[in-house]
Every structure is written in structure tokens, then in C-alpha cells.
Amino acid sequence: MTRPLNRRGWLTAAGASAAGLWLAACNKLTEDPKSAAVLKSAEGLTRRAQRLVIDRKALAREFAPADISADFKPNGSTNPSDADYVAHLAKGFADYRLVVDGLVEHPLSLSLADLRQQPARTQITRHDCVEGWSSIGKWTGARLGPLLDQAKLKPNARYIVLHCADTLEETLDGTGQYYESIDLIDAYHPQTLLAYAMNDAPLPVAHGAPLRLRVERQLGYKQAKYVMRLEAVSDFAHIGRGNGGFWEDRGYEWYAGI
């Protein structure tokens, strides 16, 4: 019974240690095209190897209510100043709509009330940050898989890109708007949620209100906050700097499995 949990803990600890070395060196490495290509190839090998040894539907460990962290540290953006987001917040997200489009047969536009009517799940899981800290929280949200089934993905869809409401960094090339992406294996995992509640209360702004991704078998930077749009794509080379996410465009690995 303990072996899968110990393995996940070992992977988390190893990932956090490696992340410290990775982050210290990533700027220098990504400046060298040859080094960047080698790292990208190694990441793909890591992803394939992990999915060979861990069942694709294996659940991340879930905890008891007594384990919930008293102080769950928010990270990244905590109070977006983007005009559209500020307007939504002022109205209590009454006008908010989650758009699901791209390579789908039936594009969707869903209010928070609509999302609360979708197949849901509640889970108490551990958030593991690449910076080396962890917190445990209780999340309730719409399961992503059934939502994608409603939109009916086209055969050439391979990834889901999450477009977010926050500009984490002002940049000259227009890539400061936060985004993230996952493949269909993670999108259809039973613990992958679009969370609208945290610890039995509406999701706080600091933690991504009105909607955030929970993809529990990946590190914290994959858990996109302030989600506004889901876009089904065949690849993400045309989005941002082409690496699949805001932090990935700045040297982080696209696959952050634990």
C-alpha cells in the first residue's frame, strides 16, 4: 500500500532538488540552442519513461481533512490588474464565461453556474512547488474530461491550452499573458479539475478565482490560475514563444510530472 506513495514522495523530492539546480542554470542553458535541444529531448524521454512505470490513471495521494494546511501559500499572480479581470471581479464574476474552443465540434461558453452543474469531484491533495515547498488543500471543481467530451474534440486535437486572465510579466514581444498547456492524457485524468472552490469556500482571488486548473500529478507551475479559455490544439508552436506555457517559454520543462 505504501509503495506508490513513497515513490511519489521520492519523485517529488528528487524533482525539487533537481529543480533548484535547473533553475539556477536554465538561463545559461537556454541561451545555447544545442543545450536547449538536448534538454528538450531529455524531457521527452523522462515523460515517456514515467508513463511506462506509472499507470496513466494512477491517482495522486489524497489526504484527510485534518491534513489541510493552515496557510496555503499563494504563488505567482495573486491579484491581477488586467482590466478585463478587474471588471469581472467587480461584478463578482457574474459575467464570467469559460470559453472552450479550438479543435472542437461544439464550442462552449459556460458561466460559473453552468460549471457547477458539470460532473464534479472534491479531493484533498498536496501542491508541490518547484521552489521546494508543499501545501495541502481541498479542491472542488468540474472534471475536465467530461467537459471536453461535451465540446467533442476533433481527431487532430492533442493538447489543451489554458489561456489566463493575468499578465505576469510585461514583455516587448507580447508573451506576458499567462498560459499553460497539458496533453490529453493529463486532461482526462480523473483528478484533473477546473476548481471553483477551495477548502469548502469559493476560490479566493489569490488562488486563482474564479477558476483554476488542478492537475495533481504535475508540479505547481502547471496549475494555471484565472482560467478564461480552453483551446484544443494539435500543437502549441504558434502560442507565446512556442514551448507550451509561460514558464516553459522561460526555461522550465513542459512536462512537470511527479
N, C-alpha and C positions, 0 to 999 in steps of 0.2 A: 504493500500500500504506500510505503513512503518513498519508494524508488523514483517515481515520476516527479514527486515534489522536490526531492533532493536534487534531481537532475536539473529541474528548472531553476532552483536556487543557485546551483553551481554555474549554470549558464548565465544567470543574471549577474553574479559576482564577477565571473570572467569577463562578461560584456562591459561591466562598469569599469573594471581595471583597464581593459583594452581601450575603452572609450577615452580614458584620461590620456593615454599615450597618443591615441588617434587625433584627438582634438588639438593637442599640443603641436602635432606635426602636419595637420591637414592642409594648412595654408601653403606651406612649402611644397608639399607633395602635389597638390592640385595645380600648382603653377607649372609643373613639369608634365607635359602631355603624355609621355611614356609612362611615368609613375601613375598618373591618373588612370590610364588604360589598364595597367596591371592590377590596381586596386579594384577597379570595376569588375574585372574578370574574376578576381578572388571573391568578391561579394557574391557573384552569381554561383560560384562553387559552394560557398557557405550556405546559401539559400537552398540549393538542391540537396546538399548533404543533410541539413537539418530536417528537411521534409521527408527524407528517406528514413530517418531514425525516429521521427515523431509523427504519430498519426495526424493527418490533416485536420481531423475533428476533435483531437485531444483537447480537453478543457484546461484552461489556466486554473490554478488553485483558487477556490473560493473560501472565504473566511466567515467567522461568526460575527454577529453584531458587536460583541464585546471587543473585537479586534479593530474596529474602526478608529482611525487616527483622530485624536482630538484636534490636531492642527494639520490639515492637509494643505501643504504649500502650493499656492498657485504659481505658475511659471509662464514665461513668455509675455504676451499681451495680457493685461489684467483689467483694462478699461479703455477699449478702443475709442479713438477720437474721430474716426472716419464719419463723414456727415450722414451717410445712409444709416449707419449703425446707431448713431446718436438719435436720429429721428425715430427709429424703431424702438429704442429703449424708452424714449419719452412717452410713447404710446403703450408701453407695457407689452410690446411685440404684438399688438392687436392686428397690425397689417402685415406681419411677417409671413412669408411664404417660402417653403423649401422647394426649389426647382430641381426636377430630375429630368435631364435631357441628354443630348449627345446621341450615341448609337443605341437608341431605344425605339420601340414601335409605338409606345404610348407615353409621351412626355407627361410629367406630373407637376402640379403646383399645389402644395399642401400647407395648410395653416397648422399652428400648434395643436389646435383642437383635432384636426384631421390626424396628425401624427399620434396623438394619444389614443386614437381608435385603432391604430395598427397593431398587429401581433407584437407583444411586448415581452420584455424579460427584465428581472431585477437580479442583480448579482453584487456581491461584495468581493472586490478584487484588489490586488496590490498594483499600484502605479510605480514603475521603476524608471527613474530619470537617468539619462545619460551622464548627468553630473555626479551620480553616485548615491543619491538619496531615494528613499521609497516612502510611500504613504498608502494607507488602505482606506478605500471609500466605497460607499454603496451607490450603485447606479441603477436607474430605471430608464428605459428608453425603447424605441421602436427597433426591432431587429432589422438589420439592413437587408438580409437575404430576401425575405418576403416582399419588402418594398421594391427591390429590383425586379422581382417576379411580376409585380403589378405593372411596372414600366415595360416589361418584356424586352430584355436585352437582345440586340441584333447579334448574329453569329460572329461577327468580327470584333465584338467588344471584348477587351482583355483586362482593362483596368478601370477603376472608379476614381476620378479626380474630385477632391473636395475643395471647392472654392470658398474662401472665408471672408469675413467682413473686416478684418483688421489689416492695416498696413504696419507691419512690424518694423520696417526699416525704409526710410526714404532713399531711393536709389535713382540714378540717372537713366537706367535702362528700363525702368518701369516694372521691375521684378520684386518690388517690395510688398506687393499684395500677397498675403499668406495663402498657401495652398498645400495640399498633401495628396498622396495617391496610394492606393492599395490594389493588389490584384484580386481576381475573383475568388481565389481560394480563401483569402482572409475576409473578403466581403461576405461570403456565405458561411463563415464560421458561426456556430450558434451563439457565441458570446460577443459577436460584433454588433454594437448598438449605435444608434443615434440617440444619445442620452439627453433627456429633458428634465431629469430630476437627479439630485444628489443628496444622499442621506435623508431621504423622505421629504425633501423640500424642493421647490423649483430651483433649477440650476442657477447658481449665483453668477453674476457678471464676471467675476474674477476667474471662474472656472469654465467660462465659455457660453453663457446664456445667449440665445435661447436653446442652442443645440450644439452638442459636441460629439465627436467620434470616440467610441471606446472599442479598441481593437486589442484585446487583452494579452495576446501573445507577442506584442511588439513593445519596444521601448516608448517612453513618454512623448518624445517629439513627434511620433506618428499620430498621437491622439488629438487631431485637429479640433480647435475651438471655433465658435462663432460661425458655424457652417451655414452657408446660404444656398449653395448649389452643388448638386452631384452631377458630374458629367461622365458618361460612359465613353471610353475612347479605346482605340486599337493600340495607341502608343502615346507617350506624353512628350515627345521630342519638340513639339511646337508650343509647349506651355512653359512659361518662365524661362529659365535657362536650359530646360530640356532634361533635367535629371530627376523629375518626379516629385519635387517638393521644395518648399522654401529653404529648409536647412540642407537638403540634399544638393541644392544649387550652390551651397556654400561649403561643400566638402563632406557632409555627413553621408553615411551609407543609406541607400534607398531601402534595403531590407534590414530591419532592425529587430529581427526575431529573437525571442528569449524562451 
